[in-house]
Amino acid sequence: MQTHFPWTVAVGASGGEGLQDLRDLLHEWSGLDAVVMIVLHRRWTAISQLREVLQRSSRMPVIVADEDERLRPGRVYIGEPANHLTLIARTMGTVTSDPDQTHRNRTVDLLFNSLAAFGGMRIIGIVLAGSLDDGSRGLAAINQAGGLTMVVTPSKSLRDMPGNAITYDGPIDVIGSIQMIARAVESTISGGQNLAG
């Protein structure tokens, strides 16, 4: 008998524009039959209010993940600024302590690569607004693992996170607005129309 594993949706963003994209994306979903994992680049030395900020836009509960957290569909998981969220089994997440900032601006890749390694084929990686190129390598790994990749339309140049993800390596399944991405995720998870359709 084959076990039904939930979909896992991983989202990466950076800065104020990325935070707004995250809020807009969560606002679009009334609920998802999927585990949602979010990484946002933010200052490591300040107390984080990310959970509270995202919760105001989300109809799903937003949870700061603990070590060896059992991940449940219909919930949104984040890490603390210096404890990076990753997947260590199909339904279990963990946090990677990083007091020396070893991963710095590679925390989205860290999450995406963990999905590619442990998430099976029911995975979706999404790159939202942000600077530099974090997420590009991890999104390519998700594509190579058989998962789906989505990128918000770049608003400035091909040197930001969305632009770099698009030009890095491997096809992107969806490039579009927050609303287009939200609908594509819902359609995929519910077994609806093909993304190419």
N, C-alpha and C positions, 0 to 999 in steps of 0.2 A: 504494500500500500504506500503510495507516494504522499509525503508530507507536504501540505500547502504552506509555503512560507510567504509572509506578507511582502508587499512591495516596500522598498526603502527609497526615499527621496532625499538626496543630499544637496544642500544649497550653500553656495559660497558667495560672499560679497565683502566689500571693504568701504570704509568711510561713511560719510553722511549720506551720499547718494545711494550707496549700497544698502544702508539701513532703511532708507525710504523704500527702495525696491522690495526689501524683505517684508516691510509692513504692508505694502500694497499687495504682494503675493499672498500673504497669509489672509488678508482681508477678502481675497477672491474665493477662498475655500471655506465652505460651511463645515466641512469635515472631509477627511480622506481615510480610506481604508488602507493606510500606509503609515509606516514609521517615517517621520520627517526629522532630519538632522541638519542643523544650521551651524555654519562657521562664519563669523564676522570679524574681520581685523579690527582691533580696538586697542586702546592704551592698556598696558599691562599693570601700570602703577596706580591706576584709579579704581575705586570701587565700581563694579559693573552694575548697571541698572537695566541690562539688556532684557532679562526675563520680563520685567514689569513693562518695559516699552513694547516688546513684541506681544505680550498678552493683551494689551489694549486693542491690538489689531486682529487678534486671532480668536476664532470661536473654538479652537482646539486648545487644550491645556499646554502651556509652555513650561518645560521642566529642565532644571539644571541637572545634568546627568551625574550620577555617582559612579565610582569604580565598579566595574562589572554590573552595570545597569541592565536589567531585562527590558528590552525595548518592546513597546506595545503600539500597535496601529492606532491611529487617531490621536496621536500625541506628537508634540514638537519638542525636540531635545536640543539643548545647547551645552557648551562647556563654559568654564570660567576663562578669563583672558589668558592665564598661564597654565591652564589644564585643558588640553586640546581633545576634542571629541573624535573618537574613531570607532570603527566596527571591528570586533574581534571574533564574531561568529554571526551567523545569519540573523539571530534575534538577540544578540548581546552586544552592548557597547561598553566602552571604557573611556577613561580620560588619561591622556599622556601628560604627566607633569613635566613642565619645561621652565624651571626657574631661571636658567641661564639663557633663555631665548634662543635655543639651538635651532628651532624651526622658524622663528621670526615670521617672515611673510610667506611661508610655505604651509600654512595650516589648512588651507583648502585642499591643496594637493595631498596632504596627510590624510584627510578624511576621504577624499575621492579614491585614493589608492587603496585604502582599507576596504572600501566597498567593492572595488574591482577584485580584490583578493578573496573576500569572504562573503560577498552578498549574493552570489549566484547571478542569474540573468534577470531577476526581477528588481533591477536597480535603475534609478534615474539620477543623473547628475545635472545640476543647473548652475550656471555662472551668471551672476547679476553684476551690477555696476561696481567698479573699483579700479584702482590704479595698478600698474605693473602687470605681472603675468601669472600670479598664483591661480591655480585651478586648471591651467592649460594641459599640463602633463597628466594630472589626475583624470581629467575629462577624456583624454586620449586612452588612458588605461581602462576607463569604464566602457568606452566604445569597443576596445579590443576584447573585453570580457563579455560582450554581447548585451550590454546595457544600453539605455537611451541617453542621449546628450542634448541639452537645451541651453541656449544662450540668449540673453536679452539683447535686443538690437543696440549696437554701440552708439552712444550719444555724442562722442567727441571724435576719437581717432582709433585707428587699429592698434594703438599702443597701450590701451587700457585692458582690464581683465577680459571683457567680452571680445574685444578685437583680437587680442592675443589668442584666446581660446579658439576663435574661428579660424585663424590662420596657422595654428600650430601643427596639428597632425590628426588626420582622420576626419570623416564627415560629421557634421552636426545635424541631428535629426530635426530640431526646431530652432529657428532664429526669429525672434519677434518680440512683441510687446509683453508686458507682464500678464495682461489678460489672455493673450494667445498661449503663453506658456502654462498658465493656470488651467485653461480648458484642455490643452493637450495632455497634461498630467492626469486630470480627471478622466478623460476619455480612455487613456491607456490603462489606468487602474481599474476602471469599470468594465474593461474589455470591449470598449466601443470602437469607433472608427479608427482606421489605420492612420498613423501620423502622416504618411505620404499622401493620403487622400484629401 
